[in-house]
Amino acid sequence: MERSSRITGFYKLPPEERLKLVRDFAGLNEEEITAIFTTGSLRIEQADRMIENVIGTFELPLGIATNFKIDGRDVLIPMAIEEPSVVAAASNAARMARHKGGFFTSSTGPLMIGQVQVTDVADPFGAKMELLANKDAIIEKANEQDPLLVKLGGGCKDIQVRVLDTIRGPMVILHLLVDCRDAMGANAVNTMAEAVAPLVERITGGRVYLRIISNLATFRLARAKAIFDKEAIGGEEVVEGILNAYAFAKADPYRCATHNKGIMNGVTAVVLATGNDTRAVEAGAHSYAAFNGGYTSLTTYEKNKDGDLVGTIELPVAVGLIGGATAVHPVAKACVKILGINTADELSRIIAAVGLAQNFAALRALATEGIQRGHMTLHARNIAVMAGARENEVDMVVEELVNLRKIRIDVAKEILEKIRGNK
Ligand code: MEV
């Protein structure tokens, strides 16, 4: 029978009914149905309210990175991630950073940009002047949309106007600079951008098309710094190795993509654990890395006068504590409590510190023994289980696989046979 993905009214069905349709479409068995439909602490009704066409939930491991001292405060870091070694690496880096006081952070505050695209303007620079002259009216219109945010000290604070040369001719781009306080801000900013559009058309005589937040949040930067004691991290050789790794990333976008990916291992895991928008932060980070033309590292490394390694990071971190999944997802709420924070700004600074820790750990491993050794044990554990090792056999099989440096299922089976034969 021809299967069709054109299913009218799918969205109107309850999750169980949707899942039945998917089962019939894809030939899912009972085990698969149960895996999809068995929810954890996020109940199906909650999930069904969060996105459209829900058929179940998707779980990931939640780990805790230990040892972090951030701005003098000890913090446990919840991380949601599927990749082995990330949590261990962050904890390890944080332990080494403690020798010189841990991580020190700062930020610009929670200002997001809303963009309004104006086309069909005969005199774009004249229109720019008109928009700037009408700044107060534009800000007032924007702020009418969100009196609560304004009451909390946020709201539209300023505007910028740029004239862009595009393949479709000049365009006037208005930026609303909106202080989002403890919200990520996409909703507030998009509402404001849409609300000012008619006024902007009247002022410029042009035609407005796009009205949307920018994820290149250059006014919502979070920063962190740590000094890594040279002895604590393995000596001068390691310092030199990390400086060389950093130089490589700065000189080569092929390497830099992976270098920044390592940063995002930490960043995204915390963003996700707190129910925030991982794609917004990822887009912000990578576009910020490319902001000055070439794609570069989000971190820097130097050697100070004592020969210790000084690491820094600066990146946009648009996260919130209210208004998004953070406030409804039970695990995300608990993760915020674990972090012991009260503001989105604090969260963004912690995230920057974790990004720096993650990058330092990766560079240290890469510049010394390589990263495979760290990855091997967990991988070997999976392979041992897949080869049929029972609980009391797993550790022995893992040890042998790691010793042999051959993490393969056939090797695991041979080891198992040997162990069982020896009994
Ligand atoms: C792996 O997920 C991340 C690393 O590749 C980062 C890096 O190369 O710097 C280890």
Residues whose N, C-alpha, C, O or C-beta is under 5 A from the ligand:
A	BS01	MEV	T258 H259 G262 A362 I371
